[in-house]
Each structure stands twice: as structure tokens, then as C-alpha cells.
Amino acid sequence: MRFILAAGLILLMSFSKASLVTAQYKLQYTFKIDTPAVSVCIDNLNDVYLVTPANQILKYNNAGKLLWNYSNKAFGKLGYIDVTDPMRVLLFYPAIQQAVVLNNNLNEITRFSFAEDASGLISLIATANSNGFWIYDQLNQQLRKLTNQFGNELQSLNLYQQTGFPLQPAIMHASDQNVFIYDSKQGIMKFDRFGNYLATIKTGTISSFQVRGDLIFVLRDKQWECYKVNSAERHTLFIFDETVLQVGEGNNRLAVLTNQGVKIYTILNNEEGK
């Protein structure tokens, strides 16, 4: 009986210890942006970018002051914004196959239309950390690496032939060595810097994800989670007590899109959480 009680106590202590590390981030509420938004992201300088229902991009500094704005009504609905490089903010308007690159003041640097090439249909685009861009060609089911001038640098083999299943990818991000594509039926698929399929992380259904170094950050329901790129190891960083639509992680900051606006939090123990 004593042995059973002791074993039960040890097991209870183990569960208690596990529960203490479930949420590894401690967050401090910093400020709120009340402007209606359909999307939010944050760069490594902690500047915050909102996309409004009218497809306007608003850039705020790390104190919540509005700095710059950008819109182009002729392009229609903005499908994607990538602030991996704050000096080269990438926009994509999928309906008209238009990519736009902005500087840090949200002034246009360049634009490129994929519609001129009828042999492909671009559904996703991402900034490549080693300069240039990655695109996913839905028609040909290929990854393509482009230069900063949108010239072709390389293209992958057909992804269906590589993976064995048809893809309907929704989100794409890139790091120095890898490209990551999220498919709701498969999870996050990892490819090398030549577009070769490597592995799939079974995430289940997620709302958004981002990549920083060797970490993948994922929003699942009300949980902000973290995966190691080269393993299936997963950590729950924070559990929100309200419905969360999107999360972006900057440098010790979280930008959180909720039904009540965009809330900015400071991460008090970023290194502990990772």
C-alpha cells in the first residue's frame, strides 16, 4: 500500500511539474491598436503592420504610433504580406497575380506581374532570407526560387511526384535553408533550399505560422506553440483566454489579432520559453 501511495505521489508530482511548464511565456500587456484589421504581422524591429478590411496597410512603431500607410485600390484584395525583411516588405495580390515590394516607409520599390506568364498560376509567395523570393506554382505544382528582380533562379520537381499526394497549400514561409508550406490535410511540409521534399510536421489544423531561425511558431486554437525545425519536439508557449485570429512574434513582442483589436504584449522570458 505504501508503495502504491508513493508511486501515485510521484506520478502526481510529475503531472504537476508538467502542468507548470505547459505555457512557457510570461506576457506583459503593452498597448492596443483599435483600428479594425483582418491581418497583423510584426517585424524583427517590433514595428507592427495591420491590413485593414479596405486592403490598406498601416505601419506602427514599437510604441504604437502610426508611421506610414500604403494602399492600391487597383490591385484588389491583398492576399499576403511578408515583413521578414523590414527594408523589403513583400505584398501579393493573388487575384491579379501581382507582387509588390515596399521599402521601410511603405513606398514602392518594385512590382512584378506573374499574369504575363500564362503557363503558371502563382498561389503563394515568400521572402527568401538569402535574397530573392520563393513562389508556389499551383498549376504546375512546383516551387520556384526567384531573384530580387523576379528572374527565375531554380525550380523544383513536381511536388505531387515528390510527396505522393495532391497539395492545396495555404501558407508558405522560408528560412535560410528551408521552405515551409502548410496544407490543412498534411501539416507543415519542409523542403530544402533546392525545393526537394524532406519531411512533414503533423500540426493538425492551425490558423497561422511563422519561421524564425530553427523554430516554427504555430497558432492552434488559443495556443501559441513552437516546433524545432529538425525535430517533432513541440512546446506550448502561451495559452490565450480569448479567441485569437492571428499571432506574430517579433523581438520579445507578440502582436495578437483578436475580435477586440490588435493587442501587443512584451515577452518577459523569451529565452526561457525557447
Order of alpha helices (4+ residues) and beta strands (2+ residues): alpha-beta-beta-beta-beta-beta-beta-beta-beta-beta-beta-beta-beta-beta-alpha-beta-beta-beta-beta-beta-beta-beta-beta-beta-beta-beta-alpha
